[in-house]
Amino acid sequence: MKKIVIACDHGAVDLKERIVAFLQKKNFEVTDLGTKGSQSVDYPDMAAAACHEFLKGGYEFGILLCGTGIGVSIAANKIAGIRCALVCDLFSAEMARAHNNANFIAFGGRIRYAAPVEEMIGKFLDTTFEGGRHERRIAKMTALENSR
């Protein structure tokens, strides 16, 4: 069974629950790191927890959520080995995988999207990394993790 890790702050609990249900219906094993209620938690902590869990191995990809998706995506991208894309529509979901080989995608619980988040996740899942010229670009992004 394919595994996905997911985490959110208090600004996206309802959306996270929808996503978990969607993924479970698609027969994914979901590791839900929370949060589960409306009590305030800091999105960098949630992003770090999910990214470090992902880096242990065995996961297809991860999903992060906060009020806008911006904070968790920025935090996640500070962690070596993580390429988190802030997805806003079907095209960005497709390109996150096809060109950037993202291993995390992020959404905002307070954002009104033109397409349902479940469709964007479906597009991400149905897309494969194109490789080729994109491999060179990903290598350059990875090299930036060690630059100052």
MOURKA-V16813 format. One record per residue. N is the residue number from 1. RES is the residue in three letters. PSI is psi in whole degrees, -180 to 180 (999 if undefined). NEAR is the number of other ideal C-beta (glycine too) atoms within 12 Angstrom. D_LAST is the distance of its C-alpha to the last C-alpha in Angstrom with 1 decimal. Layout:
N & RES & PSI & NEAR & D_LAST
N & RES & PSI & NEAR & D_LAST
This chain:
1 & MET & 136 & 14 & 39.6
2 & LYS & 143 & 17 & 36.2
3 & LYS & 143 & 23 & 33.9
4 & ILE & 140 & 36 & 31.7
5 & VAL & 142 & 41 & 29.8
6 & ILE & 146 & 47 & 30.0
7 & ALA & 155 & 44 & 29.1
8 & CYS & 166 & 45 & 29.5
9 & ASP & -173 & 41 & 29.8
10 & HIS & -14 & 27 & 33.1
11 & GLY & 2 & 30 & 32.7
12 & ALA & 24 & 39 & 33.3
13 & VAL & -46 & 29 & 35.7
14 & ASP & -44 & 23 & 38.4
15 & LEU & -40 & 35 & 36.3
16 & LYS & -44 & 40 & 34.9
17 & GLU & -40 & 23 & 38.5
18 & ARG & -44 & 23 & 39.5
19 & ILE & -43 & 40 & 36.7
20 & VAL & -46 & 32 & 37.5
21 & ALA & -43 & 19 & 41.2
22 & PHE & -48 & 25 & 40.4
23 & LEU & -39 & 33 & 38.3
24 & GLN & -35 & 21 & 41.0
25 & LYS & -26 & 14 & 43.6
26 & LYS & 13 & 21 & 41.7
27 & ASN & 34 & 14 & 41.9
28 & PHE & 145 & 27 & 38.3
29 & GLU & 123 & 18 & 37.7
30 & VAL & 123 & 31 & 35.6
31 & THR & 107 & 28 & 33.7
32 & ASP & 109 & 29 & 33.8
33 & LEU & 9 & 31 & 31.5
34 & GLY & -171 & 27 & 33.0
35 & THR & 166 & 31 & 33.3
36 & LYS & -6 & 20 & 37.1
37 & GLY & -170 & 14 & 38.3
38 & SER & -1 & 14 & 37.8
39 & GLN & 134 & 12 & 36.4
40 & SER & 131 & 15 & 33.1
41 & VAL & 159 & 28 & 30.0
42 & ASP & 125 & 20 & 26.4
43 & TYR & -32 & 34 & 24.8
44 & PRO & -35 & 24 & 21.4
45 & ASP & -40 & 25 & 23.6
46 & MET & -41 & 41 & 25.5
47 & ALA & -45 & 40 & 22.5
48 & ALA & -43 & 31 & 21.1
49 & ALA & -45 & 31 & 24.5
50 & ALA & -41 & 44 & 25.1
51 & CYS & -43 & 36 & 21.9
52 & HIS & -35 & 25 & 22.3
53 & GLU & -46 & 30 & 25.9
54 & PHE & -44 & 35 & 25.1
55 & LEU & -13 & 20 & 22.8
56 & LYS & -23 & 15 & 25.9
57 & GLY & 163 & 12 & 27.4
58 & GLY & -1 & 16 & 30.6
59 & TYR & 144 & 29 & 29.6
60 & GLU & -48 & 28 & 30.0
61 & PHE & 180 & 40 & 27.5
62 & GLY & 161 & 48 & 26.9
63 & ILE & 133 & 55 & 27.8
64 & LEU & 145 & 55 & 26.4
65 & LEU & 143 & 50 & 28.2
66 & CYS & -165 & 40 & 28.2
67 & GLY & -44 & 26 & 30.1
68 & THR & -18 & 26 & 28.2
69 & GLY & -15 & 38 & 25.9
70 & ILE & -52 & 30 & 23.0
71 & GLY & -46 & 34 & 21.8
72 & VAL & -34 & 48 & 22.1
73 & SER & -40 & 37 & 20.4
74 & ILE & -47 & 23 & 17.3
75 & ALA & -46 & 31 & 17.4
76 & ALA & -40 & 43 & 18.0
77 & ASN & -4 & 30 & 15.1
78 & LYS & -12 & 20 & 12.8
79 & ILE & 125 & 27 & 14.5
80 & ALA & 132 & 19 & 13.6
81 & GLY & -5 & 24 & 16.5
82 & ILE & 134 & 36 & 17.6
83 & ARG & 98 & 35 & 18.3
84 & CYS & 125 & 39 & 20.3
85 & ALA & 131 & 41 & 22.3
86 & LEU & 107 & 34 & 24.1
87 & VAL & 135 & 43 & 27.5
88 & CYS & -12 & 27 & 30.0
89 & ASP & -180 & 23 & 32.7
90 & LEU & -37 & 24 & 34.1
91 & PHE & -45 & 20 & 32.2
92 & SER & -32 & 28 & 28.8
93 & ALA & -42 & 36 & 29.8
94 & GLU & -47 & 29 & 30.9
95 & MET & -30 & 25 & 27.8
96 & ALA & -36 & 36 & 25.4
97 & ARG & -49 & 34 & 27.1
98 & ALA & -43 & 24 & 28.3
99 & HIS & -35 & 26 & 25.2
100 & ASN & -9 & 33 & 22.2
101 & ASN & 46 & 30 & 23.8
102 & ALA & 142 & 36 & 22.7
103 & ASN & -1 & 35 & 23.5
104 & PHE & 148 & 45 & 23.8
105 & ILE & 152 & 45 & 25.5
106 & ALA & 148 & 52 & 25.8
107 & PHE & 162 & 49 & 28.8
108 & GLY & 129 & 32 & 30.1
109 & GLY & -17 & 33 & 33.2
110 & ARG & 11 & 21 & 34.2
111 & ILE & 140 & 24 & 33.7
112 & ARG & 111 & 14 & 36.7
113 & TYR & 150 & 24 & 35.9
114 & ALA & -34 & 15 & 38.2
115 & ALA & 147 & 22 & 38.3
116 & PRO & 141 & 19 & 38.7
117 & VAL & -38 & 38 & 35.6
118 & GLU & -38 & 26 & 37.6
119 & GLU & -38 & 22 & 38.0
120 & MET & -41 & 37 & 34.3
121 & ILE & -42 & 43 & 33.7
122 & GLY & -42 & 24 & 36.6
123 & LYS & -43 & 27 & 35.1
124 & PHE & -45 & 41 & 31.7
125 & LEU & -35 & 28 & 33.8
126 & ASP & -4 & 15 & 36.0
127 & THR & 142 & 27 & 33.2
128 & THR & 154 & 14 & 31.8
129 & PHE & 131 & 23 & 28.6
130 & GLU & -22 & 18 & 29.5
131 & GLY & -143 & 16 & 27.2
132 & GLY & -130 & 12 & 27.5
133 & ARG & -23 & 13 & 25.1
134 & HIS & -26 & 22 & 23.3
135 & GLU & -41 & 16 & 22.3
136 & ARG & -41 & 13 & 20.3
137 & ARG & -38 & 19 & 18.5
138 & ILE & -38 & 25 & 17.9
139 & ALA & -38 & 15 & 16.5
140 & LYS & -39 & 16 & 13.9
141 & MET & -42 & 25 & 13.1
142 & THR & -39 & 20 & 13.0
143 & ALA & -30 & 13 & 10.6
144 & LEU & -23 & 15 & 8.0
145 & GLU & -25 & 17 & 8.5
146 & ASN & 6 & 10 & 6.8
147 & SER & 160 & 9 & 3.8
148 & ARG & 999 & 5 & 0.0
